Amino acid sequence: MLWGSKKKKTTRIDSLIGQDTEVHGDIVFSGALHVDGSVKGSVISEDTSSSLFTLSEQGMVEGEVRVPNVVLNGRVVGDVYAYENVELAVNARVFGNVYYNLLEMAMGAEINGSLVHAKDMKPELPKPNAGNKEKEK
């Protein structure tokens, strides 16, 4: 919730990845995605204006996050691109750069990378298997 805002946010969750679930591969979604488990791949929103990704304290992502609205309270190993806003809760741990338009960060959250204000960031979907290229001999 943004500072000074008295309204309570209520969000419909369209997709849920449970605490004991591990996903290998990229997730492309629209609407709202909540992750309690782990994702070994990128999390990408098809809707570049209103989608929401939430990562709970138990959750982990090993890959990029490219979503307009991001709420993190778990661990991300990779860059985060939040085209609208990003909220880093107390237990958020990001090992990568955070590109944001609006940022809210709680005391205790950690970023092991750079914070980059990118007001006019253009959403791009990464090319399939962009991170899985084999090294040439």
N, C-alpha and C positions, 0 to 999 in steps of 0.2 A: 504494500500500500504506500502511496506517495506521501511524503511529509505534508502535514497540514490537511490532508484529505480525511473527511469524516465518514465517507461512504464505505461500506464493507463490500468487497468484491465477492461476487458469487460467479463461479465459472462452471460450465458444463464440461465434463471430461468425455471426449469422444473415444479415446484410446487409452488403455492402461497396461503397463508392463509391471507385473507383480514382483514382489521382493525376491522370490526364489527363481526368477526367470532370467536367463542370459540370452541375448540376441546377438548373433554374429552376422554382420552385414548392415548396410545403410537402411535407415528408416525414413521414408518420405510420407508425410502426412498433411492433413489439413484439419482445421478445428483446434481442439486441445488435446495434447498428449501429456500424460503423467507417467513418470518412470520411478519405480521403487527398486527395480532390479538393475541389471547392467547391460549396456549396449556396447559392443565392440564394432563400431562403425559410425558413420556420420548420422546426425539427426537433422533432417531438412524439411522445411515447410514448403508445400506447393503454393499456399496462399501467402503472398508476400506483404500482406497488410494487417491481418487480424489474428493469425494463429498464435497459440500459446503453448509453450513447452515448460513443464515444471519437473524438477528433479528433486526428489526427497533426500533427506539426510542419509538414507541407506543406499541411494542410487549412485550409479557411476556411468560415465560415457567416455570411451576411448575413441575419439574422433572429433571432427568438427561439429559445431552446432550452428545452423543457419536458420534462424527463426525470428520473426518480427518481435515477439514478446517472450522474454525468458525469465523464469524464476528459478534460481539455483540454490539448493541447500545441501547438495552432495558434491561429488568430485567429477571434474571434467579434465581429461588429458587431451588437449587440443584447443584450437582457437574457437572463440565464441563470437558470432556475428549477430547482433540484435538490432534489426533495422528500426525498431520503434523504441523499446526500452528493455533494460535488464535490471533485475533485482537480485542482489547477492545477499542471501540470508547468513546468519551467524556461522553455520557450518559449511558454507560454500568454499570449495578449494578448486581453483582453476590453474592448471599447469599449461599455460598458453596465453596468447593475447586476447583481449576483450575489446571488440569494436562495438561501439554503442552510439545511440542518439541521445537517450536519456538514461541516467544511471542512478540507482539507489543501492547503497552498500552498507550493511550492518557492521557494527564493531565486531571483530572476530573473523570476518570473511577474509580469505587470502587469494591474491592473484600473483602467481609466479610467472610473470610476463609483463606486457605493456598494456596500459589502458589507452585506447585510441578513440578520441571523439570523432565520429564520422557522420556528421549531420546529413549529408547527401549521399549516403552509401547506397549503391545500386545492388539489389539482391541478384545473386547469380547462383544457379544450381551447379554444383561441381560436376565435372564430367565423370561418367561411370568408370570405376577402377583407377581414378586419377592418382590415388595414393598407393596403388598396388603394382606399379610398373617394376618389372624385373630390371636389374642393372645389366647394362650391355657389357659383354666381355671385350 
